[in-house]
Amino acid sequence: MSWTALAEVAYLTDKDADQIVALRREGAEWVVDVDVVDVHRVPDTTDFIATYRVRLDDAGEVLDLRRVGHHVRGWIDDGR
């Protein structure tokens, strides 16, 4: 299921899906958060990363896709 989400996000956004950062079940749906390289930079630790949330049914069909955040790859969130 999670690989389906990774492939679908890459296809729908036409960007490089980098990694799955969250996966959970909500009722009859799967909710997967995927980090996507929004802008490639040099060095790659300064890439702009967007996080997309995709909702899938049990068959792997996309029900919803939305961007829920963004950050620079090398930044650390210290919770402040």
Phi, psi and chi 1 to 4 in degrees:
 res  aa     phi    psi   chi1   chi2   chi3   chi4
   1 MET       -  -44.1 -173.0   60.6   57.6      -
   2 SER   -67.4  -34.1   57.2      -      -      -
   3 TRP   -68.1  -33.3  -65.1  113.5      -      -
   4 THR   -61.7  -44.1  -59.9      -      -      -
   5 ALA   -62.5  -43.1      -      -      -      -
   6 LEU   -59.9  -47.1 -159.9   63.8      -      -
   7 ALA   -65.8  -41.9      -      -      -      -
   8 GLU   -65.6  -42.8  -72.9  -68.5  -30.1      -
   9 VAL   -63.4  -43.4  169.5      -      -      -
  10 ALA   -60.3  -44.5      -      -      -      -
  11 TYR   -65.9  -47.4  174.7   74.6      -      -
  12 LEU   -71.7  -31.4  -68.5  169.8      -      -
  13 THR   -94.5  -14.3   62.6      -      -      -
  14 ASP    57.8   37.9 -163.1   30.8      -      -
  15 LYS  -132.6  166.7  -62.2 -177.4 -173.5 -113.0
  16 ASP   -77.0  111.6  -64.4  -27.2      -      -
  17 ALA   -72.1  123.0      -      -      -      -
  18 ASP   -90.8  -51.5 -166.3   46.5      -      -
  19 GLN  -166.0  158.9   64.9 -178.6  -24.9      -
  20 ILE   -87.0  127.3  -65.6  167.5      -      -
  21 VAL  -110.7  -12.3  -65.5      -      -      -
  22 ALA  -159.8  146.9      -      -      -      -
  23 LEU  -148.5  128.0  169.8   68.4      -      -
  24 ARG  -153.5  160.3   68.4 -176.3  174.7  -79.4
  25 ARG  -102.9  130.6 -178.4   86.4  173.3  172.2
  26 GLU  -126.8   96.9  -73.5 -174.5    1.1      -
  27 GLY    64.1 -120.6      -      -      -      -
  28 ALA   -91.8    5.4      -      -      -      -
  29 GLU  -118.9  153.8  -59.3  173.7   -2.2      -
  30 TRP   -99.8  138.4  -71.2   95.6      -      -
  31 VAL  -119.5  122.3 -180.0      -      -      -
  32 VAL  -127.6  129.0 -175.8      -      -      -
  33 ASP   -99.9  129.7  -71.1   -4.8      -      -
  34 VAL  -126.1  130.2  177.0      -      -      -
  35 ASP   -86.2  134.9  -84.0   -4.8      -      -
  36 VAL  -125.3  138.0  170.6      -      -      -
  37 VAL   -75.5  107.4 -179.7      -      -      -
  38 ASP   -79.2  -43.3 -148.8   17.0      -      -
  39 VAL  -140.0  121.6  177.5      -      -      -
  40 HIS   -77.3  135.8  -73.0  -79.9      -      -
  41 ARG  -135.0  165.8  -53.2 -127.9    0.5 -141.1
  42 VAL  -119.3  123.1  175.1      -      -      -
  43 PRO   -74.9  163.5   28.7  -33.2      -      -
  44 ASP   -66.7  -12.8   62.5    0.1      -      -
  45 THR   -70.5   -8.2   55.8      -      -      -
  46 THR  -107.6   10.9   62.1      -      -      -
  47 ASP   -55.9  143.8  -73.3  -12.4      -      -
  48 PHE   -86.0  126.4  -72.1  101.9      -      -
  49 ILE  -114.0  132.3  -55.1  -64.9      -      -
  50 ALA  -111.1  140.7      -      -      -      -
  51 THR  -104.3  125.5  -57.8      -      -      -
  52 TYR  -111.5  140.1  -74.5   85.2      -      -
  53 ARG  -107.2  124.5  179.7  162.5  -63.6  146.3
  54 VAL  -119.8  134.6   60.2      -      -      -
  55 ARG  -106.0  129.6  -67.3 -177.4  172.6  -77.6
  56 LEU  -124.3  148.4  -56.1  163.2      -      -
  57 ASP   -85.5  179.7   63.9   14.5      -      -
  58 ASP   -63.6  -22.4  -78.6  -28.8      -      -
  59 ALA   -85.3   -3.2      -      -      -      -
  60 GLY    88.0    8.9      -      -      -      -
  61 GLU   -78.4  136.5  -64.5  -65.9  -40.1      -
  62 VAL   -73.1  126.1  173.8      -      -      -
  63 LEU  -100.3  -31.2  -56.6  172.5      -      -
  64 ASP  -160.2  143.6 -177.3   56.6      -      -
  65 LEU  -142.6  128.9  173.6   71.0      -      -
  66 ARG  -151.0  149.9   66.2 -176.0   65.4 -157.5
  67 ARG   -82.2  128.2 -171.4  170.9  121.6  169.3
  68 VAL  -116.4   -2.6  -65.7      -      -      -
  69 GLY   179.4  172.6      -      -      -      -
  70 HIS  -157.7  155.2   63.3  -81.1      -      -
  71 HIS  -162.9  170.6   62.3  -81.6      -      -
  72 VAL   -92.4  133.9  174.2      -      -      -
  73 ARG   -49.9  -43.8 -174.8 -171.5  -58.2  -87.3
  74 GLY   -82.4   -4.0      -      -      -      -
  75 TRP   -76.4  142.8  -73.4    2.1      -      -
  76 ILE  -111.4  128.4  -62.2  172.9      -      -
  77 ASP   -89.6  111.7 -179.3    6.5      -      -
  78 ASP   -90.3    7.1   63.7    1.8      -      -
  79 GLY    80.8    7.8      -      -      -      -
  80 ARG   -82.5      -  -69.3 -175.0 -155.3 -179.9
